[in-house]
Amino acid sequence: MKKQWLGIVLTLCLASCAFAQSNPSVHALRVFDGKLQPPGSGCYNGFPCQILYNGGPVFEKAPTVYIVWYGNWTAKDKSIIDYYFEHLGGSTQEKINTTYSDSTNKHIPNAVHHSTKNDYHDNYSMGKNINGSTAIQAIIANAISNHHLPADTNGIYFVLTYKDVSDGGFCTQYCGYHSPSNSIVNGKIIKFAMVGNPAKCPQACEVSAILGDHGSPNNDPGADGTVSIMWHEFSESSSDPEVNLNTAWAENFGQGCGENGDCCAYIFGNLKKDSHGHLYTNTIGTKHFITQEMFKLTSKSRSGQVPGVCKQVF
């Protein structure tokens, strides 16, 4: 398949997609829309491949990824997703994010902290029908207040909802989102993200299904698809952790491509096939994964429009 055929991009709604009225800072990855035209130059067709630095912070120290498994995720699901974040730091994929820095000239490091000790299983504490970021923040707040997870301002907390959970606009408007919150823990800005299991809606959010693959590199399309959405939200949270509170790297819709994940959403680059014929893009550790490309800055400028390019590795 040629990159131009595969490079189906979708930008997000306005710089802040306020799906949950209680948190207007959430910034989401919209569902795949096959009607969009392939990009002509690597970014959304008709929009410049550039992004604006707005003066806010980036993660200057290696973030810790915390995962709340909301619902009946299987041991196999968990092992695939945990493995990815255990081995992402130091990779040529994560090195792309090191091109981003803040006003103190500190760059995002090529390092990520994660292990199973950073995981917590939530057995549907809010039920199977939850509504927007208010519920997601409550899930994280409960995990922290009950001492299952620490209150870490240098962390990114992912709530992963299982495929039997309905969460507002998941599958119809978005596949995941990230945001800062100053209400999860009083006096602290906690960075969090919601990602649903794309096995609930493969044609909308699951990358292997979108690309016509009936399997996936780790023989678990839901977990593999979750990794790609998490990579999108992780990279955006790393480069714009306080979006709309103290925005760092982001463009408004209509002026640029959004945050770094938005610039390359649904662009996969040169696909490879594993020994079973399943598509993948990257090898992290010893496992294959399929993820979207990420926006790599090609200039050290921190003023005006900063150019970049979508890449799978640095």
ChimeraX attribute file (.defattr): number of C-alpha atoms within 10 A of each C-alpha:
attribute: neighborCount
match mode: 1-to-1
recipient: residues
	/A:1	10
	/A:2	9
	/A:3	15
	/A:4	17
	/A:5	12
	/A:6	18
	/A:7	25
	/A:8	26
	/A:9	25
	/A:10	26
	/A:11	27
	/A:12	24
	/A:13	19
	/A:14	14
	/A:15	23
	/A:16	20
	/A:17	20
	/A:18	18
	/A:19	21
	/A:20	16
	/A:21	12
	/A:22	12
	/A:23	19
	/A:24	15
	/A:25	24
	/A:26	27
	/A:27	30
	/A:28	31
	/A:29	25
	/A:30	24
	/A:31	23
	/A:32	25
	/A:33	15
	/A:34	13
	/A:35	7
	/A:36	12
	/A:37	15
	/A:38	21
	/A:39	21
	/A:40	12
	/A:41	15
	/A:42	25
	/A:43	28
	/A:44	25
	/A:45	18
	/A:46	12
	/A:47	18
	/A:48	18
	/A:49	22
	/A:50	25
	/A:51	25
	/A:52	22
	/A:53	23
	/A:54	19
	/A:55	16
	/A:56	20
	/A:57	24
	/A:58	24
	/A:59	22
	/A:60	19
	/A:61	16
	/A:62	16
	/A:63	23
	/A:64	19
	/A:65	21
	/A:66	26
	/A:67	27
	/A:68	23
	/A:69	20
	/A:70	25
	/A:71	19
	/A:72	16
	/A:73	17
	/A:74	11
	/A:75	8
	/A:76	13
	/A:77	18
	/A:78	15
	/A:79	12
	/A:80	20
	/A:81	19
	/A:82	20
	/A:83	17
	/A:84	21
	/A:85	21
	/A:86	18
	/A:87	20
	/A:88	21
	/A:89	21
	/A:90	14
	/A:91	18
	/A:92	16
	/A:93	21
	/A:94	24
	/A:95	19
	/A:96	22
	/A:97	24
	/A:98	21
	/A:99	20
	/A:100	27
	/A:101	25
	/A:102	21
	/A:103	14
	/A:104	11
	/A:105	11
	/A:106	15
	/A:107	19
	/A:108	24
	/A:109	21
	/A:110	20
	/A:111	19
	/A:112	19
	/A:113	16
	/A:114	22
	/A:115	15
	/A:116	13
	/A:117	10
	/A:118	17
	/A:119	19
	/A:120	17
	/A:121	16
	/A:122	19
	/A:123	14
	/A:124	17
	/A:125	11
	/A:126	14
	/A:127	12
	/A:128	17
	/A:129	13
	/A:130	16
	/A:131	16
	/A:132	21
	/A:133	27
	/A:134	15
	/A:135	17
	/A:136	23
	/A:137	26
	/A:138	15
	/A:139	19
	/A:140	26
	/A:141	18
	/A:142	15
	/A:143	18
	/A:144	16
	/A:145	13
	/A:146	10
	/A:147	10
	/A:148	16
	/A:149	20
	/A:150	13
	/A:151	19
	/A:152	17
	/A:153	16
	/A:154	18
	/A:155	24
	/A:156	24
	/A:157	27
	/A:158	26
	/A:159	24
	/A:160	24
	/A:161	26
	/A:162	22
	/A:163	18
	/A:164	14
	/A:165	20
	/A:166	18
	/A:167	19
	/A:168	16
	/A:169	16
	/A:170	27
	/A:171	24
	/A:172	13
	/A:173	18
	/A:174	23
	/A:175	25
	/A:176	29
	/A:177	29
	/A:178	29
	/A:179	30
	/A:180	27
	/A:181	21
	/A:182	13
	/A:183	15
	/A:184	23
	/A:185	17
	/A:186	9
	/A:187	8
	/A:188	14
	/A:189	20
	/A:190	25
	/A:191	25
	/A:192	28
	/A:193	25
	/A:194	27
	/A:195	24
	/A:196	29
	/A:197	29
	/A:198	28
	/A:199	22
	/A:200	18
	/A:201	18
	/A:202	18
	/A:203	19
	/A:204	22
	/A:205	31
	/A:206	28
	/A:207	28
	/A:208	25
	/A:209	20
	/A:210	19
	/A:211	16
	/A:212	11
	/A:213	14
	/A:214	13
	/A:215	17
	/A:216	26
	/A:217	22
	/A:218	19
	/A:219	14
	/A:220	16
	/A:221	24
	/A:222	26
	/A:223	23
	/A:224	30
	/A:225	26
	/A:226	27
	/A:227	27
	/A:228	23
	/A:229	26
	/A:230	25
	/A:231	21
	/A:232	26
	/A:233	29
	/A:234	25
	/A:235	19
	/A:236	28
	/A:237	30
	/A:238	28
	/A:239	31
	/A:240	30
	/A:241	30
	/A:242	24
	/A:243	26
	/A:244	18
	/A:245	16
	/A:246	14
	/A:247	20
	/A:248	27
	/A:249	29
	/A:250	26
	/A:251	23
	/A:252	16
	/A:253	16
	/A:254	14
	/A:255	13
	/A:256	23
	/A:257	30
	/A:258	26
	/A:259	31
	/A:260	31
	/A:261	28
	/A:262	31
	/A:263	32
	/A:264	32
	/A:265	29
	/A:266	27
	/A:267	28
	/A:268	25
	/A:269	22
	/A:270	17
	/A:271	16
	/A:272	14
	/A:273	13
	/A:274	13
	/A:275	7
	/A:276	10
	/A:277	13
	/A:278	20
	/A:279	24
	/A:280	22
	/A:281	21
	/A:282	21
	/A:283	16
	/A:284	20
	/A:285	15
	/A:286	10
	/A:287	14
	/A:288	21
	/A:289	21
	/A:290	25
	/A:291	26
	/A:292	26
	/A:293	31
	/A:294	29
	/A:295	31
	/A:296	24
	/A:297	22
	/A:298	12
	/A:299	12
	/A:300	12
	/A:301	13
	/A:302	18
	/A:303	10
	/A:304	11
	/A:305	17
	/A:306	17
	/A:307	17
	/A:308	21
	/A:309	18
	/A:310	25
	/A:311	20
	/A:312	23
	/A:313	15
	/A:314	16
